[in-house]
Amino acid sequence: MKNKPSLSIIRGLLFTYDIENTDDIEREKFIASKNINNEKELIELFDKLTKPDFQNYTKAEQEWFIDSITHFLAINDSFDSIFKTMATYFSAPVIDQNKFMQVLLNCLKNYYNTSKPGS
C-alpha cells in the first residue's frame, strides 16, 4: 500500500536547512553561501546535503518523497505550509517555491535512479 502524499514529510526532508538544525557551522556556512534562487547553485546544495540523507531512506520512503512532491506540484500547491513555517540558513527568501520544489523533485528522482539496488 502506498503512503498518502504528505507536506510534513517534505518539510522533514528539508530540515537540513532549518535553523533549528544547529549542529554544524560549516554546513550552515555552505547553505548561506548558495543562491537558492539559482538552479545550478540549488542543485549543488541538494547534491551535497540532501542526497546523502535521501539515499539513507528505503526505496519505499524515497518513493513517498517523490510521489508527495509530484502530487503537490500537480495540484499547484503553493508550498506555503512548508516555507512559511521554516526559518532557514538561506541567505535570501525562496522567490519561486514551485520551482524550488521542481528542482528538488528532479534531484530526488536522479538520486533514486542512481542509488544502490535493493536498498
Buried (B, 14 or more C-beta within 10 A) or exposed (E): EEEEBBBEBBBBBBEBBBEEBEEEEEBBEBBBEBEBBEBEEBBBBBEBBBBEEBBEBEEEBBBBBBBBBBBBBEEEBEBEBBBEEBEBBBEEEBEEBBEBBBBBBBBBBBBBEEBEEEE
